[in-house]
């Protein structure tokens, strides 16, 4: 009777096939992204229950990188739009307006380069906090 394991009859585990994003070869790039977004928003419990627990982090990381970068860029455009509207009402000179436009352009260029890096770093930090 030593080291005997007691098993409890559990519901058999069904195979986890992953979200639509992980079937990109069959679905195509944009349909896979869209179907995954829709599944996450409309059926989150079923979508997360279907996610695979093995198979590497490449595809999930790429998905998060793409959507995180798009989200960051949309946020930057939104912020830039409203800061530009505020600058228009400032009554400044033409030189200040030109410098402001150049600063906005530089900000967008730098943000476009650094956003993917910050998305990856943020993912690993939040995963470490959540799962370690």
N, C-alpha and C positions, 0 to 999 in steps of 0.2 A: 504494500500500500504506500510505500515511499515514493515521493515525487510523482504521484499520480495526478494528472490534470482532470479537472471536472469540466465537462463541456456543457454548455447550455444550448439548447436548440434555438438557433437564431434564423431569422429570415435569410435565405441565401442572397449573397451579394451579387448584384447584376454587374455586368461589365460597364465600366465607366468609359465612355467614348470621347469625352471632352466637349467643349463648346464648339459652335460652328467655326470659330476662328482656327481651330486646330484641324479643320477639314478644308483648308484653303485651296488645296490642289484640286479637289472635286468641285468646290463651289465657286472659286474665283476670289480675287483679292477683295474687291468692294462688297460683293454679297456676303462674304464671310465676316467682314467687319460689321456690316449693317445688321446681319442676323444675330451676331453676338451682342451688340448693343441692345437690340430689341428684346432678346432673351433675358439679359441682365435686368432690364427695366420692368418687364412684364411678368417674368417667372424667375425671380432670383433664387428661391429655394431649390427649384428643380435644376436650374443651371449650375449652381454651386454643388449640388449633390451629384451631378453628372461629370464634374471636373475630375480629371485623372490626378492621381497622387504620385505618379512616377512618370518618367519620360523626359526629364530635363526642364530647364527654365527658359530655353531659347525662344520658343513661340510665345509663351505668356509675356516674357520680357519685351519682345518686339511689339506685341499688341499694346502693352502699357506705354511703351516709348512713343508709339505713333499717336495714340489718343491723348497722352499727357502733353506731348509737344503741341498738338493741335489746340488743346485746351489752354495751354500757356500762351500761345500766340494769339488766340481769340481774346483772352484777357488783356494782353498787351495792347491790342488794337482798340479794345473798348476803353482802356485807361487813356491811351494816347488821344483818342477821339475827344474825350471829355476834357482833357487838359488843354488840347488845342482850342476847343470852344471857349474855355476860360481865358486863354491868352488873347483871343480875338477881341474880347471885350475890355482888355486892359488899356487900350489907347496908347500903346507903345510906338516907337519909331519903326521905320522900315528895316533898319539894321537889326533891331531886336527880333523882328519877325523872321528875318533870314536866319539868324543864329538859332532861333527856336526850331525852325524847320530842319536845319542841319543836325541839331541835337536829337530831334525825334528820329531822324534817319539813322543816326549812329546808334541810338538806343535800340531800334528795331533790329539792326544788323547784329549787334552784340547779343541781344536776347535770342535771336534765331540760332546763333552758334552755341550759346551756353544752355539753352533750355533742355535739349536732350540729355546733357550731362547732369543737370540738376534733377531731372526726372528720374534718372537711374540712381543717383545718390539718394534721393528721397525714398524711392522704392525699397532700397536695401536697408536704410535706417528704420523706416516704418515696419518693415518685415522683422527686423531684429528686435524692435521694441515689442511687437505683437507676439512673436513666436518663440522668443528666447527667454 
